[in-house]
Amino acid sequence: MKIKHSKYKNTGLIFELLVKQIAADTLARKDSPAVKILKKYYTGNSSLVREFKLYELILKNKGISQAKADSILSTILEISRKIDRKAVKNQKYTLIKELKEYYNLDEFFSMKVRDYKGIAALYCLMEGQTVEDLVDPQTLINNRTTVLEHLTSQKQNQEKIKDSLVEEYSKYDKDLRMLTYKILLEKFNNAYKDFSPNQKQVLSRFITEGASENKLRDLVNEELQAVKVLIEKYTSRSSDDIIKIKLQEVVANITPIVKTKKATNNDLINLLQYYELINELETV
């Protein structure tokens, strides 16, 4: 899936727009409700304020070194994962509701903000940390590129950014969803060009369909059943008693994942190995 930017949900953007609105109201010599709104929602220690401080790191740092930019972005995304998303969502809802009482939202959100691209890209990256579905890796790369270019004021190498994403997600090996990100980012059609059609299909299904733990478990069990049927077929056809016994042992070890457990990296690896065995049996 692709993450789409939402002006109405971007805490950093709303802050910048409130500041501009205060300036516009002041120049027009009228009281500015935006002052009250800004003080109400952007002070204290609420979840919304905690999220805004992550945008502040982007807004206040420009022209810095590549190493510092990488460190800042990694820190932002790490902290973002720990913020109470439900609380932030509720606070944004009441913020927008109050804004609507005083301003025309279409006009309010039509104001230009200097650092819009960087703020929007950071929003998409942070949203990508929380969604259940698999995020299009090119979307992650493009937004990471935009944020880093904002921070460093330098053109970024997307191949290096792709490699850094692979390295970052490799820290989460126990999470099968992260593994699928790595597979996507490495462009598995090229990286796994020697895989059999069955192996590529398994990878493809994990990427496109495995959006939740239950779906992943169901996919694994479905593939295990298909593998079991194929190996049983080759077992019955084999005229070599030793090979037949070995294949019977393999079939006996193919068991579905019970509903109380979730699919892991090992289950994916086992599936690929089963299909490698089937490929060899077909060749023989």
C-alpha positions as CSV (number, residue, x, y, z in Angstrom):
1,M,0.0,0.0,0.0
2,K,1.0,3.6,-0.5
3,I,0.9,6.1,2.4
4,K,-0.9,9.3,1.4
5,H,-0.2,12.6,3.1
6,S,-3.1,14.2,5.0
7,K,-2.9,17.9,5.8
8,Y,-5.6,17.5,8.4
9,K,-3.6,14.9,10.3
10,N,-0.1,16.4,10.0
11,T,0.7,17.9,13.5
12,G,3.8,19.7,12.2
13,L,2.0,21.3,9.3
14,I,-1.0,22.4,11.4
15,F,1.5,24.2,13.8
16,E,3.1,26.0,11.0
17,L,-0.3,27.0,9.6
18,L,-1.4,28.3,13.0
19,V,1.7,30.5,13.2
20,K,1.0,31.9,9.8
21,Q,-2.7,32.4,10.7
22,I,-1.7,34.3,13.9
23,A,0.5,36.6,11.7
24,A,-2.3,37.2,9.2
25,D,-4.8,38.0,12.0
26,T,-2.4,40.3,13.7
27,L,-1.7,42.2,10.4
28,A,-5.5,42.5,10.0
29,R,-5.7,44.0,13.5
30,K,-8.1,41.5,14.9
31,D,-8.1,38.9,17.7
32,S,-6.6,35.6,16.6
33,P,-8.3,32.4,17.9
34,A,-5.3,30.6,16.5
35,V,-3.3,31.9,19.6
36,K,-5.7,30.1,21.9
37,I,-5.7,26.9,19.8
38,L,-1.9,26.8,19.6
39,K,-1.5,27.3,23.3
40,K,-4.2,24.6,24.1
41,Y,-2.8,21.9,21.8
42,Y,0.9,22.6,21.5
43,T,1.9,23.0,25.1
44,G,2.2,20.5,27.9
45,N,3.1,16.8,27.6
46,S,0.2,15.3,25.5
47,S,0.8,12.7,22.9
48,L,0.1,15.3,20.2
49,V,2.8,17.5,21.7
50,R,5.2,14.6,21.8
51,E,4.5,13.9,18.1
52,F,5.0,17.6,17.2
53,K,8.4,17.7,18.9
54,L,9.5,15.1,16.3
55,Y,8.5,17.5,13.5
56,E,10.4,20.2,15.3
57,L,13.6,18.2,14.9
58,I,13.1,18.4,11.2
59,L,12.1,22.1,11.2
60,K,15.0,23.2,13.3
61,N,17.8,21.2,11.6
62,K,18.9,22.1,8.1
63,G,22.3,21.9,6.4
64,I,23.6,19.3,8.8
65,S,25.9,16.4,8.1
66,Q,24.7,13.2,6.5
67,A,25.6,11.2,9.7
68,K,23.6,13.6,11.9
69,A,20.7,13.6,9.5
70,D,20.6,9.7,9.5
71,S,20.8,9.7,13.3
72,I,18.0,12.2,13.7
73,L,15.6,10.5,11.3
74,S,16.3,7.0,12.9
75,T,15.6,8.5,16.3
76,I,12.4,10.2,15.2
77,L,11.0,7.0,13.7
78,E,12.0,5.0,16.8
79,I,10.2,7.4,19.1
80,S,7.3,7.6,16.8
81,R,6.6,3.9,17.3
82,K,6.2,4.4,21.0
83,I,3.7,7.3,20.9
84,D,0.1,6.5,21.8
85,R,-1.5,6.6,18.3
86,K,-5.0,6.4,19.6
87,A,-4.5,9.4,21.9
88,V,-2.9,11.4,19.1
89,K,-5.8,10.6,16.7
90,N,-8.4,11.8,19.3
91,Q,-6.5,15.0,20.0
92,K,-6.1,15.8,16.3
93,Y,-9.8,15.3,15.9
94,T,-10.7,17.8,18.6
95,L,-8.1,20.2,17.3
96,I,-9.5,20.2,13.8
97,K,-13.0,20.5,15.2
98,E,-12.0,23.6,17.1
99,L,-10.2,25.1,14.1
100,K,-13.4,24.6,12.1
101,E,-15.3,26.8,14.5
102,Y,-13.2,29.8,13.7
103,Y,-11.7,29.3,10.3
104,N,-12.7,28.0,6.8
105,L,-10.6,24.9,6.7
106,D,-10.2,25.0,2.9
107,E,-8.7,28.5,3.2
108,F,-6.7,27.6,6.3
109,F,-5.0,24.6,4.7
110,S,-4.4,26.4,1.4
111,M,-1.8,28.6,3.0
112,K,1.8,27.9,1.7
113,V,4.4,26.6,4.1
114,R,8.1,26.8,3.3
115,D,9.1,23.4,4.6
116,Y,6.0,21.6,3.4
117,K,7.8,18.8,1.5
118,G,9.9,17.8,4.4
119,I,7.0,17.9,6.9
120,A,4.7,15.9,4.5
121,A,7.4,13.3,3.9
122,L,8.0,12.8,7.6
123,Y,4.3,12.4,8.2
124,C,4.2,9.5,5.6
125,L,7.3,7.9,7.2
126,M,5.8,8.0,10.7
127,E,2.4,6.7,9.4
128,G,4.3,3.8,7.8
129,Q,5.5,2.7,11.2
130,T,1.9,2.1,12.5
131,V,-0.2,0.7,9.6
132,E,-0.9,-3.0,9.5
133,D,-0.6,-3.4,5.8
134,L,2.7,-3.7,3.9
135,V,3.9,-0.3,2.7
136,D,5.1,0.2,-0.8
137,P,8.9,0.3,-0.3
138,Q,9.4,2.9,-3.0
139,T,7.1,5.2,-1.0
140,L,9.4,4.7,2.0
141,I,12.5,5.4,-0.1
142,N,11.0,8.5,-1.7
143,N,9.9,10.0,1.6
144,R,13.1,9.1,3.4
145,T,15.0,10.8,0.5
146,T,12.9,13.9,0.8
147,V,13.5,14.2,4.6
148,L,17.2,13.6,4.3
149,E,17.6,16.1,1.5
150,H,15.7,18.6,3.7
151,L,18.0,18.0,6.6
152,T,21.3,18.0,4.6
153,S,20.4,20.3,1.7
154,Q,22.2,17.7,-0.4
155,K,21.0,15.3,-3.2
156,Q,20.6,11.8,-1.8
157,N,21.6,8.5,-3.4
158,Q,18.4,6.3,-3.4
159,E,20.4,3.1,-3.6
160,K,22.2,3.9,-0.4
161,I,18.9,4.8,1.2
162,K,17.4,1.5,0.1
163,D,20.4,-0.3,1.7
164,S,20.0,1.7,4.9
165,L,16.3,0.6,5.0
166,V,17.2,-3.0,4.5
167,E,19.8,-2.7,7.4
168,E,17.2,-1.0,9.6
169,Y,14.5,-3.6,9.0
170,S,17.0,-6.4,9.5
171,K,17.0,-5.6,13.2
172,Y,13.5,-6.9,13.4
173,D,14.1,-10.4,12.2
174,K,11.5,-11.9,14.5
175,D,8.8,-9.9,12.7
176,L,7.7,-11.5,9.5
177,R,6.3,-8.3,8.2
178,M,9.7,-6.7,8.4
179,L,11.2,-9.6,6.4
180,T,8.7,-9.0,3.6
181,Y,9.9,-5.4,3.5
182,K,13.5,-6.6,3.1
183,I,12.5,-8.9,0.3
184,L,10.7,-6.0,-1.4
185,L,13.5,-3.6,-1.0
186,E,16.0,-6.0,-2.4
187,K,13.8,-6.4,-5.5
188,F,13.5,-10.2,-5.1
189,N,12.7,-10.8,-8.7
190,N,16.4,-9.9,-9.4
191,A,17.9,-11.0,-6.1
192,Y,16.2,-14.4,-6.3
193,K,16.3,-14.9,-10.0
194,D,17.4,-18.5,-9.5
195,F,14.4,-19.4,-7.5
196,S,11.8,-21.7,-8.9
197,P,8.4,-20.4,-9.9
198,N,6.8,-21.9,-6.8
199,Q,9.4,-20.2,-4.5
200,K,8.8,-16.9,-6.2
201,Q,5.0,-17.3,-5.9
202,V,5.4,-18.0,-2.1
203,L,7.4,-14.8,-1.7
204,S,5.0,-12.9,-3.8
205,R,2.0,-14.1,-1.7
206,F,3.7,-13.2,1.5
207,I,4.4,-9.7,0.2
208,T,1.0,-9.0,-1.3
209,E,-1.4,-10.9,1.0
210,G,0.3,-11.2,4.4
211,A,-1.1,-8.1,6.0
212,S,-1.8,-9.6,9.5
213,E,-0.6,-12.5,11.7
214,N,-3.8,-14.5,11.0
215,K,-3.4,-14.1,7.2
216,L,0.3,-15.1,7.4
217,R,-0.6,-18.2,9.4
218,D,-3.4,-19.1,7.0
219,L,-1.0,-18.6,4.0
220,V,1.7,-20.8,5.6
221,N,-0.9,-23.5,6.3
222,E,-2.3,-23.4,2.8
223,E,1.2,-23.6,1.3
224,L,2.1,-26.5,3.6
225,Q,-0.9,-28.4,2.5
226,A,0.0,-27.9,-1.1
227,V,3.6,-28.9,-0.5
228,K,2.5,-32.1,1.4
229,V,0.3,-33.2,-1.5
230,L,3.1,-32.7,-4.0
231,I,5.7,-34.6,-1.9
232,E,3.2,-37.4,-1.3
233,K,2.7,-37.7,-5.0
234,Y,6.5,-38.0,-5.6
235,T,6.7,-40.5,-2.8
236,S,4.2,-42.8,-4.3
237,R,6.0,-42.6,-7.7
238,S,9.4,-43.4,-6.3
239,S,10.9,-46.8,-7.0
240,D,13.8,-46.2,-4.6
241,D,12.9,-47.6,-1.1
242,I,15.4,-45.4,0.7
243,I,14.2,-42.2,-1.1
244,K,10.6,-43.2,-0.4
245,I,11.4,-43.6,3.4
246,K,13.1,-40.2,3.5
247,L,10.2,-38.5,1.7
248,Q,7.7,-40.2,4.1
249,E,9.7,-38.7,7.0
250,V,9.5,-35.2,5.4
251,V,5.7,-35.6,4.9
252,A,5.3,-36.6,8.5
253,N,7.1,-33.5,9.7
254,I,4.9,-31.1,7.7
255,T,2.3,-30.0,10.2
256,P,0.1,-26.8,10.1
257,I,0.6,-23.9,12.5
258,V,-1.9,-24.1,15.3
259,K,-4.2,-21.0,15.9
260,T,-2.4,-20.1,19.1
261,K,0.9,-19.5,17.3
262,K,2.0,-17.0,14.6
263,A,4.0,-17.6,11.5
264,T,7.8,-16.8,11.7
265,N,10.7,-16.4,9.4
266,N,11.5,-20.1,9.9
267,D,8.2,-21.0,8.5
268,L,8.9,-19.0,5.3
269,I,12.4,-20.5,5.1
270,N,11.0,-24.1,5.5
271,L,8.4,-23.5,2.7
272,L,11.2,-22.3,0.4
273,Q,13.2,-25.4,1.2
274,Y,10.2,-27.7,0.7
275,Y,9.8,-26.2,-2.8
276,E,13.5,-26.5,-3.5
277,L,13.1,-30.3,-2.7
278,I,10.0,-30.4,-5.0
279,N,12.0,-28.7,-7.7
280,E,14.8,-31.4,-7.4
281,L,12.2,-34.2,-7.4
282,E,10.7,-32.7,-10.6
283,T,14.2,-32.5,-12.2
284,V,14.9,-36.2,-11.3
